């Protein structure tokens, strides 16, 4: 990858989802080829960039900047909007539907060539303070739930090895299948993420255990000065014992212990008010992430959409073993971007 992109992604305008290791993990997992444009100043220093992948499959041709990301704000040095317009030209020139998700105050959101087609809530928690100070700032409900988790014997285990990732993935498959009737991302994706981030001690898996059983888990990634909550899963029968609150607090303590600036809790669809409300109990920062589209509108193929939907329904039936659902996700998930 061009070192100038790495320089942008490592700066204050970069994020996990525009980082070289994340892009590498996604592209290796789904056989995508990334493209990027970088704007440079007269001294050859990068001042802005846009990365994307062109997907061509049974759903047609489309451009995603970038796939399987909460958001992928094109990094602009000092947030300067002057560096943005020319970055988009090549992506739109391909003539395919183009999709980008970014914060609502990014210059891309004001670009007349792009139209807003979606909106989500983003939450974050600053962690440049002590544990006691942060404990006082979280909601009173969260503090009560933490006491309940302690009374219920919830123990949080922290792992940085690949076995912890694989254990979490089993939980992830079960949640996606039984609660949402959706397929899960393939295990290879999680393994590739681990390989890309582990050398820099940038991946931590937290598992909440109750009486020797895994009740909930979460996978966190570190990029720059931020801890990113990327995946979470839990077993419904254990929820009254508050394992998720124990996991959230463990993440807060982890970020503080590492001297990180904050936690990125990711995005939540606005039609999931319960999830938005839950994150507000832990987060003091809230912003909007918008989905933008350029170029022609996608032309859905009803036959392909119907087939993928029916296959998803079949492979998430209760009678289907989780191993088969996992294999189906590995085969089909790349088509959902």
C-alpha positions as CSV (number, residue, x, y, z in Angstrom):
1,X,0.0,0.0,0.0
2,X,1.2,3.5,-0.8
3,X,3.1,4.9,2.2
4,X,1.3,8.2,1.7
5,X,-2.0,6.5,2.4
6,X,-0.5,4.9,5.5
7,X,0.6,8.4,6.6
8,X,-2.9,9.8,6.2
9,X,-4.5,6.8,7.9
10,X,-2.2,7.1,10.9
11,X,-2.9,10.8,11.3
12,X,-5.7,12.5,13.3
13,X,-8.0,12.3,10.2
14,X,-7.7,8.5,9.9
15,X,-9.7,5.8,11.6
16,X,-9.7,2.1,12.1
17,X,-11.7,1.6,8.9
18,X,-9.3,3.5,6.6
19,X,-6.2,1.9,8.2
20,X,-4.0,-0.4,6.1
21,X,-4.4,-3.5,8.3
22,X,-8.2,-3.2,8.3
23,X,-8.3,-2.7,4.5
24,X,-5.9,-5.7,4.1
25,X,-8.0,-7.9,6.3
26,X,-11.3,-7.1,4.4
27,X,-9.7,-7.5,1.0
28,X,-7.9,-10.7,1.7
29,X,-11.1,-12.2,3.3
30,X,-13.4,-11.4,0.4
31,X,-11.0,-11.3,-2.5
32,X,-11.4,-7.6,-3.2
33,X,-8.8,-5.3,-4.8
34,X,-8.6,-1.9,-3.2
35,X,-8.1,1.4,-5.1
36,X,-7.2,4.7,-3.7
37,X,-6.5,8.3,-4.7
38,X,-4.3,10.6,-2.7
39,X,-4.0,14.3,-3.0
40,X,-0.6,15.7,-2.3
41,X,0.7,19.2,-1.6
42,X,3.7,20.8,-3.5
43,X,6.1,19.2,-1.1
44,X,4.6,15.8,-2.0
45,X,3.0,15.5,1.5
46,X,-0.5,13.8,1.4
47,X,-3.4,16.1,2.2
48,X,-6.3,13.9,1.5
49,X,-7.4,10.5,0.3
50,X,-10.3,8.2,-0.8
51,X,-10.1,4.4,-0.9
52,X,-12.7,2.0,-2.4
53,X,-13.2,-1.4,-3.8
54,X,-15.1,-2.2,-7.0
55,X,-17.4,-5.3,-6.5
56,X,-18.6,-7.3,-9.5
57,X,-20.8,-10.3,-8.7
58,X,-24.2,-11.7,-9.1
59,X,-25.7,-8.5,-7.6
60,X,-24.1,-6.4,-10.4
61,X,-21.2,-3.9,-10.3
62,X,-20.9,-1.4,-7.5
63,X,-18.3,0.6,-5.7
64,X,-18.0,0.7,-1.9
65,X,-15.8,3.1,0.1
66,X,-15.3,0.9,2.0
67,X,-17.2,-2.4,2.4
68,X,-18.0,-3.9,5.8
69,X,-17.2,-0.7,7.7
70,X,-19.1,1.3,10.3
71,X,-17.8,4.3,8.5
72,X,-14.8,5.2,6.3
73,X,-14.4,8.9,6.4
74,X,-11.9,9.9,3.6
75,X,-9.0,11.3,5.6
76,X,-8.4,15.0,5.0
77,X,-5.5,16.8,6.6
78,X,-6.8,19.4,9.1
79,X,-10.3,18.6,7.8
80,X,-9.6,20.9,4.8
81,X,-12.5,20.6,2.4
82,X,-10.4,22.0,-0.5
83,X,-8.7,18.6,-0.8
84,X,-11.9,16.6,-1.2
85,X,-13.6,17.3,-4.7
86,X,-10.9,15.9,-6.9
87,X,-10.6,12.7,-4.9
88,X,-14.1,11.5,-5.9
89,X,-13.7,12.0,-9.7
90,X,-12.1,8.7,-10.5
91,X,-14.5,6.6,-8.4
92,X,-17.6,8.2,-10.1
93,X,-15.9,7.9,-13.5
94,X,-16.4,4.1,-13.4
95,X,-20.1,4.7,-13.8
96,X,-21.2,2.3,-11.1
97,X,-23.3,3.0,-8.0
98,X,-21.0,4.5,-5.4
99,X,-21.6,4.3,-1.6
100,X,-19.7,6.0,1.2
101,X,-20.5,6.2,4.9
102,X,-19.0,9.0,6.9
103,X,-19.7,11.5,9.7
104,X,-22.4,14.1,8.8
105,X,-19.9,17.0,9.1
106,X,-17.4,15.5,6.6
107,X,-17.0,17.6,3.4
108,X,-18.3,14.6,1.4
109,X,-21.7,15.1,3.0
110,X,-22.0,18.5,1.4
111,X,-20.8,17.3,-2.1
112,X,-23.7,17.9,-4.5
113,X,-22.6,14.8,-6.5
114,X,-23.6,12.6,-3.5
115,X,-27.0,12.1,-2.0
116,X,-27.9,11.0,1.5
117,X,-29.7,7.6,1.6
118,X,-29.3,6.7,5.2
119,X,-28.4,7.8,8.7
120,X,-27.2,6.2,11.9
121,X,-26.1,7.2,15.4
122,X,-22.5,7.0,16.5
123,X,-21.3,7.0,20.1
124,X,-18.0,7.5,21.8
125,X,-16.5,7.7,25.3
126,X,-13.5,9.9,26.1
127,X,-11.1,7.9,28.4
128,X,-8.4,10.5,29.2
129,X,-9.4,10.4,32.9
130,X,-9.2,8.0,35.8
131,X,-11.4,5.0,36.4
132,X,-13.1,6.7,39.3
133,X,-13.9,9.8,37.2
134,X,-15.3,7.7,34.3
135,X,-17.3,5.5,36.7
136,X,-19.0,8.7,38.0
137,X,-19.8,9.8,34.4
138,X,-21.5,6.6,33.2
139,X,-25.3,6.4,33.9
140,X,-26.6,5.4,37.3
141,X,-28.4,2.5,35.5
142,X,-25.0,1.2,34.3
143,X,-23.5,1.5,37.7
144,X,-26.4,-0.5,39.2
145,X,-26.0,-3.1,36.5
146,X,-22.3,-3.5,37.2
147,X,-23.1,-4.2,40.8
148,X,-25.6,-6.8,39.7
149,X,-23.0,-8.4,37.4
150,X,-20.6,-8.6,40.3
151,X,-23.3,-10.2,42.6
152,X,-24.1,-12.7,39.8
153,X,-20.5,-13.8,39.5
154,X,-19.8,-12.5,36.1
155,X,-16.1,-12.8,35.3
156,X,-14.5,-11.0,32.3
157,X,-11.6,-12.8,30.6
158,X,-9.3,-10.9,28.3
159,X,-7.5,-12.7,25.5
160,X,-5.2,-11.6,22.7
161,X,-4.6,-15.0,21.1
162,X,-6.4,-16.6,18.1
163,X,-8.2,-19.1,20.3
164,X,-10.1,-16.3,22.0
165,X,-11.2,-14.9,18.6
166,X,-12.4,-18.4,17.5
167,X,-14.4,-18.8,20.8
168,X,-16.0,-15.4,20.2
169,X,-16.9,-16.3,16.6
170,X,-19.0,-19.3,17.8
171,X,-21.0,-16.9,20.0
172,X,-21.3,-14.4,17.1
173,X,-22.7,-17.1,14.8
174,X,-25.2,-18.2,17.3
175,X,-26.5,-14.6,18.0
176,X,-26.8,-13.7,14.3
177,X,-28.6,-17.0,13.6
178,X,-31.0,-17.2,16.4
179,X,-31.8,-13.6,17.2
180,X,-31.6,-11.9,13.8
181,X,-31.9,-14.9,11.4
182,X,-28.8,-13.7,9.5
183,X,-25.6,-15.3,8.5
184,X,-22.4,-14.4,10.2
185,X,-19.2,-13.1,8.6
186,X,-16.8,-16.0,8.0
187,X,-14.3,-17.1,10.6
188,X,-11.5,-16.4,8.1
189,X,-12.4,-12.7,8.3
190,X,-11.9,-12.6,12.1
191,X,-8.7,-14.6,11.7
192,X,-7.4,-12.2,9.1
193,X,-8.2,-9.2,11.4
194,X,-6.3,-10.9,14.2
195,X,-3.3,-11.5,12.0
196,X,-3.2,-7.9,10.8
197,X,-3.5,-6.3,14.2
198,X,-1.9,-8.8,16.7
199,X,1.7,-7.8,15.9
200,X,1.0,-4.3,17.3
201,X,-1.0,-5.8,20.2
202,X,-4.0,-4.2,18.6
203,X,-6.7,-6.9,19.1
204,X,-8.3,-7.8,22.4
205,X,-11.2,-10.3,22.8
206,X,-13.3,-10.0,26.0
207,X,-15.4,-12.9,27.1
208,X,-17.9,-12.8,30.0
209,X,-18.1,-16.0,31.9
210,X,-20.8,-17.2,34.3
211,X,-20.4,-20.5,36.2
212,X,-17.9,-21.6,33.6
213,X,-20.0,-20.8,30.6
214,X,-19.4,-18.1,28.0
215,X,-22.4,-15.7,28.4
216,X,-21.2,-12.8,26.2
217,X,-18.2,-11.5,24.3
218,X,-16.8,-8.6,22.4
219,X,-13.9,-8.0,20.0
220,X,-12.0,-4.7,20.3
221,X,-9.3,-3.3,18.0
222,X,-6.8,-0.5,18.7
223,X,-5.8,2.0,16.1
224,X,-4.1,5.2,16.9
225,X,-5.3,6.5,20.3
226,X,-8.7,4.8,20.1
227,X,-10.2,1.5,21.2
228,X,-12.8,0.4,18.7
229,X,-15.7,-1.9,19.7
230,X,-16.2,-3.9,16.5
231,X,-18.2,-7.0,17.3
232,X,-20.3,-8.1,20.2
233,X,-22.5,-11.1,21.0
234,X,-24.3,-12.6,23.9
235,X,-26.6,-15.5,24.9
236,X,-30.1,-14.3,25.8
237,X,-30.6,-16.6,28.7
238,X,-27.7,-14.9,30.6
239,X,-28.7,-11.3,29.9
240,X,-30.5,-10.8,33.3
241,X,-27.2,-11.3,35.0
242,X,-25.7,-8.3,33.1
243,X,-22.7,-9.7,31.4
244,X,-22.7,-7.0,28.7
245,X,-22.4,-4.2,31.3
246,X,-19.4,-6.1,32.7
247,X,-17.9,-6.2,29.2
248,X,-18.4,-2.5,28.6
249,X,-16.8,-1.6,31.9
250,X,-13.9,-3.9,31.2
251,X,-13.3,-2.1,27.9
252,X,-13.4,1.2,29.6
253,X,-10.7,0.1,32.0
254,X,-8.7,-1.4,29.2
255,X,-8.7,1.9,27.3
256,X,-7.7,3.9,30.4
257,X,-4.9,1.4,31.3
258,X,-3.4,1.7,27.8
259,X,-3.5,5.5,27.9
260,X,-6.0,5.7,24.9
261,X,-7.9,8.9,24.2
262,X,-11.3,7.2,23.8
263,X,-13.6,4.4,22.8
264,X,-15.5,4.2,19.6
265,X,-18.7,2.2,20.2
266,X,-19.5,2.2,16.5
267,X,-22.9,2.9,14.9
268,X,-26.4,2.0,15.6
269,X,-29.4,2.1,13.2
270,X,-31.9,4.7,14.3
271,X,-34.6,2.1,14.0
272,X,-32.9,0.3,16.9
273,X,-33.8,2.7,19.8
274,X,-33.0,0.1,22.4
275,X,-29.4,-0.2,21.2
276,X,-29.0,3.6,20.9
277,X,-30.4,4.0,24.4
278,X,-28.0,1.3,25.8
279,X,-24.9,3.0,24.3
280,X,-26.0,6.4,25.6
281,X,-25.6,5.0,29.1
282,X,-21.9,4.6,28.5
283,X,-21.1,7.3,25.9
284,X,-20.9,11.0,26.4
285,X,-20.4,11.8,22.7
286,X,-23.0,11.2,20.0
287,X,-22.8,12.1,16.3
288,X,-24.6,11.2,13.1
289,X,-23.1,9.0,10.4
290,X,-24.6,9.3,7.0
291,X,-24.7,6.9,4.0
292,X,-24.0,8.7,0.8
293,X,-24.6,7.5,-2.8
294,X,-23.2,8.8,-6.1
295,X,-23.5,7.7,-9.7
296,X,-26.6,5.7,-10.9
297,X,-28.9,4.1,-8.4
298,X,-28.4,0.4,-8.0
299,X,-30.8,-1.8,-10.1
300,X,-31.9,-4.6,-7.8
301,X,-32.3,-8.0,-9.3
302,X,-35.4,-9.5,-7.7
303,X,-34.3,-13.1,-8.5
304,X,-30.8,-12.7,-7.0
305,X,-32.2,-10.8,-3.9
306,X,-34.9,-13.4,-3.4
307,X,-32.4,-16.3,-3.8
308,X,-30.0,-14.8,-1.2
309,X,-32.9,-14.1,1.2
310,X,-34.2,-17.6,0.9
311,X,-30.8,-19.2,1.3
312,X,-30.3,-17.0,4.4
313,X,-33.6,-18.2,5.8
314,X,-32.8,-21.8,5.1
315,X,-29.4,-21.7,6.6
316,X,-30.5,-20.0,9.8
317,X,-33.3,-22.4,10.7
318,X,-33.1,-23.8,14.2
319,X,-32.7,-27.3,12.8
320,X,-29.5,-26.4,10.9
321,X,-26.3,-27.0,12.8
322,X,-24.2,-23.9,13.6
323,X,-21.4,-25.5,11.6
324,X,-23.5,-25.5,8.4
325,X,-24.7,-21.9,9.1
326,X,-21.0,-20.9,9.5
327,X,-20.1,-22.5,6.2
328,X,-23.0,-20.8,4.5
329,X,-21.8,-17.4,5.8
330,X,-18.3,-18.1,4.4
331,X,-19.8,-18.7,0.9
332,X,-22.4,-16.0,0.8
333,X,-21.4,-13.1,3.0
334,X,-19.3,-11.2,0.4
335,X,-22.5,-10.6,-1.6
336,X,-24.1,-8.6,1.2
337,X,-21.8,-5.5,0.8
